[in-house]
Amino acid sequence: MAGKIAKADVTIVGGGIVGLCLAGFLAEEGRDVVLVDNGQIGGSNANAGSLHVQMQSRFMRLYPENVPGMERQLHLYPKAVRFWQEFERKLGADFELKKKGGLMVAENADQLDFLRRKAERERQLGLEVEILEEPELRRLAPYLGPAAFGAELCLDEGKLNPLRCNAAIRKWILGLGVRIIDGENVEDASRDQQRFVVATDKGSRIESGALVLAAAVGTQKIAQRFGVNVPTRAEPLHMNITEPTTPMIEHLVQHADRMITLKQFSTGQIVIGGGWPADLAGDREHPTVRLDSMIANATLACHIAPVIGPLRIIRTWAGINTSVDGKGVLGPIPSVPGLFFAVPGDAGYTLGPLSARMVADMVVDRNPGEDMEDYRPERFAA
Ligand SMILES: Cc1cc2nc3c(=O)[nH]c(=O)nc-3n(C[C@H](O)[C@H](O)[C@H](O)COP(=O)(O)OP(=O)(O)OC[C@H]3O[C@@H](n4cnc5c(N)ncnc54)[C@H](O)[C@@H]3O)c2cc1C
C-alpha cells in the first residue's frame, strides 16, 4: 500500500494497544478504518504484561505533582482489568490473563507505614486492598526472601502476555477489514474542507473525515500541526526475562520503595521490569538496553525473591513508554472538529483497551460512560 492514496472514514495514527483496539471497535461500528504505524518499539510491544490497579510507588515518587490526577483516575484501573477479561472472552483468544492479585512488598516498618497510608487512601477512593504482616505474607508468598517485611495486597491485579494479546487483536481487526499501513511514519497531517489529510514518509496519503492520534510519544509532533499542545514525553525503559522454571510466583510483585515488577508467565519464565532506564540511541532514537539497568534490576529481583537466583536471563530488551501528566489524554478537541486523542494514562497497557473503547464511543458520538472532563486534550497550555 506504500505510496498509495487511500480514503477512509477514520484514520488512526499509532498501532499500539490503543490504536489496534480503537480500529477494531470502530470497524465493528461500521466505520472504514485505516491504521498507520511506523514500527518503532513503543510501549505495547515492549511492556511487562502487568495489570496494575493499586497506585504504583514508582510514579508517586517520580512525579509527586501527578498524584492528585492519579487518584482521580484510580477507579478506571479495576474497570480496565475487568474490560481486559471481557475482551479476552469476546475475542475467544488466550491472552494468558491471570488475576491472582498483586503484592507491593515493604522491607521495613517505614515502608509498611507508607503502604498503610497509601492503602487507606486507596480504600477511600474505592479500591479493595489490604495490608499483610510478615507471617501472613510468608504463607501467601513463600517465594519471597528474608527481605520481605510486609506488603499491600490488591486482589484485582494480574498479568497477561502482551505479545499474545497484540497478535490476537491484530488478527481480529484484520478480520474486520481494517487496512493497516505498517512501517510508515506520519510526517504531515492537515485539515482541509472538513477532510483530514495524512501523509507518510513513504508517500502514502490518506484522506478521512476523522483523525485519531493514538501515537503515544509521537502524538505531540502531529498535534502541533493543528496548533494543539499535548506534551508527551519519551521514557525509554528496560526489561528482562529468564529461562522457564516450575510455577512458583503467581502474583504480580512490586516494591514499596524501589523500582521493580516481577511475575511469572504461563510459560514458566520470570519477567523482570519496573522502570529501569534504557537509552535512545542513534539517528532513529532506537530504544537500547543498558547494562547497569540489567544488573540493578536483576539484583533487586534476586534480593526480593532469591528463589529465582539460579535462573539465567535469556533476553533483555527496551521500549519507549510515554508519559504526560499521569492521566489519559482522551477524546475530541473543540478547536479542530473531527480530531481525537487517544493516549492512555500511566500503566497504559492496563488502560489501553478501555481507553480505546471510550474514545471509540466519542468518535461515534456515544456517551463513553465516564466523566471525561479530566482527560480533555485541551487542558495543556498552548
Ligand atoms: C518496558 C515497558 C514496560 C511496561 N510495562 C507495563 C506494564 O507491565 N503494564 C502496563 O499497564 N503498562 C506498561 N507499560 C506502559 C505501556 O506499555 C504503554 O503505556 C502502552 O503500551 C501505550 O500504548 P499506546 O498504544 O498508547 O502506545 P504505543 O504502544 O507506544 O504505540 C504507539 C505507536 O505509535 C507509533 N507512532 C508514533 N508516532 C508515529 C508516527 N508519526 N507515524 C506512525 N506511527 C507512529 C509508534 O511507533 C507506536 O507503535 C510499559 C512500557 C514499557 C516501555
The ligand as a MOL file (V3000), in Angstrom:
LIG
                    3D

  0  0  0     0  0            999 V3000
M  V30 BEGIN CTAB
M  V30 COUNTS 53 58 0 0 0
M  V30 BEGIN ATOM
M  V30 1 C 9.3910 -1.5840 29.0210 0
M  V30 2 C 7.9850 -1.1580 29.3250 0
M  V30 3 C 7.2420 -1.8930 30.2460 0
M  V30 4 C 5.9200 -1.5350 30.5130 0
M  V30 5 N 5.1900 -2.3260 31.3370 0
M  V30 6 C 3.8740 -2.0820 31.5010 0
M  V30 7 C 3.0740 -2.9910 32.2250 0
M  V30 8 O 3.5520 -4.0090 32.7140 0
M  V30 9 N 1.7470 -2.7100 32.3820 0
M  V30 10 C 1.1820 -1.5800 31.8390 0
M  V30 11 O -0.0030 -1.3640 32.0430 0
M  V30 12 N 1.9150 -0.7220 31.0920 0
M  V30 13 C 3.2320 -0.9550 30.9020 0
M  V30 14 N 3.9960 -0.1130 30.1360 0
M  V30 15 C 3.3360 1.0350 29.5130 0
M  V30 16 C 2.5400 0.5880 28.3010 0
M  V30 17 O 3.2370 -0.3510 27.5480 0
M  V30 18 C 2.1520 1.7820 27.4270 0
M  V30 19 O 1.5790 2.7890 28.2130 0
M  V30 20 C 1.1080 1.3600 26.3810 0
M  V30 21 O 1.5350 0.2250 25.6690 0
M  V30 22 C 0.8450 2.5180 25.4490 0
M  V30 23 O 0.0500 2.0700 24.3810 0
M  V30 24 P -0.2120 3.0390 23.1510 0
M  V30 25 O -0.9910 2.2860 22.1650 0
M  V30 26 O -0.7620 4.3260 23.6680 0
M  V30 27 O 1.2400 3.4330 22.6370 0
M  V30 28 P 2.4050 2.5570 21.9480 0
M  V30 29 O 2.2890 1.1520 22.2690 0
M  V30 30 O 3.6800 3.2660 22.2780 0
M  V30 31 O 2.0650 2.7090 20.4180 0
M  V30 32 C 2.1640 3.9200 19.7270 0
M  V30 33 C 2.5500 3.5900 18.3070 0
M  V30 34 O 2.5020 4.7750 17.5330 0
M  V30 35 C 3.5620 4.7060 16.6100 0
M  V30 36 N 3.8580 6.0760 16.1380 0
M  V30 37 C 4.2810 7.1310 16.8640 0
M  V30 38 N 4.4240 8.2160 16.0650 0
M  V30 39 C 4.0610 7.8150 14.8170 0
M  V30 40 C 4.0220 8.4920 13.5610 0
M  V30 41 N 4.3490 9.7870 13.4180 0
M  V30 42 N 3.6220 7.7860 12.4680 0
M  V30 43 C 3.2720 6.4680 12.5790 0
M  V30 44 N 3.3050 5.7960 13.7460 0
M  V30 45 C 3.6930 6.4620 14.8590 0
M  V30 46 C 4.7000 4.0930 17.4220 0
M  V30 47 O 5.7000 3.5270 16.6210 0
M  V30 48 C 3.9520 3.0320 18.2070 0
M  V30 49 O 3.9220 1.7970 17.5060 0
M  V30 50 C 5.3370 -0.4100 29.8620 0
M  V30 51 C 6.0850 0.3270 28.9510 0
M  V30 52 C 7.3990 -0.0580 28.6600 0
M  V30 53 C 8.1890 0.7280 27.6560 0
M  V30 END ATOM
M  V30 BEGIN BOND
M  V30 1 1 1 2
M  V30 2 1 2 3
M  V30 3 2 2 52
M  V30 4 2 3 4
M  V30 5 1 4 5
M  V30 6 1 4 50
M  V30 7 2 5 6
M  V30 8 1 6 7
M  V30 9 1 6 13
M  V30 10 2 7 8
M  V30 11 1 7 9
M  V30 12 1 9 10
M  V30 13 2 10 11
M  V30 14 1 10 12
M  V30 15 2 12 13
M  V30 16 1 13 14
M  V30 17 1 14 15
M  V30 18 1 14 50
M  V30 19 1 15 16
M  V30 20 1 16 17
M  V30 21 1 16 18
M  V30 22 1 18 19
M  V30 23 1 18 20
M  V30 24 1 20 21
M  V30 25 1 20 22
M  V30 26 1 22 23
M  V30 27 1 23 24
M  V30 28 2 24 25
M  V30 29 1 24 26
M  V30 30 1 24 27
M  V30 31 1 27 28
M  V30 32 2 28 29
M  V30 33 1 28 30
M  V30 34 1 28 31
M  V30 35 1 31 32
M  V30 36 1 32 33
M  V30 37 1 33 34
M  V30 38 1 33 48
M  V30 39 1 34 35
M  V30 40 1 35 36
M  V30 41 1 35 46
M  V30 42 1 36 37
M  V30 43 1 36 45
M  V30 44 2 37 38
M  V30 45 1 38 39
M  V30 46 1 39 40
M  V30 47 2 39 45
M  V30 48 1 40 41
M  V30 49 2 40 42
M  V30 50 1 42 43
M  V30 51 2 43 44
M  V30 52 1 44 45
M  V30 53 1 46 47
M  V30 54 1 46 48
M  V30 55 1 48 49
M  V30 56 2 50 51
M  V30 57 1 51 52
M  V30 58 1 52 53
M  V30 END BOND
M  V30 END CTAB
M  END
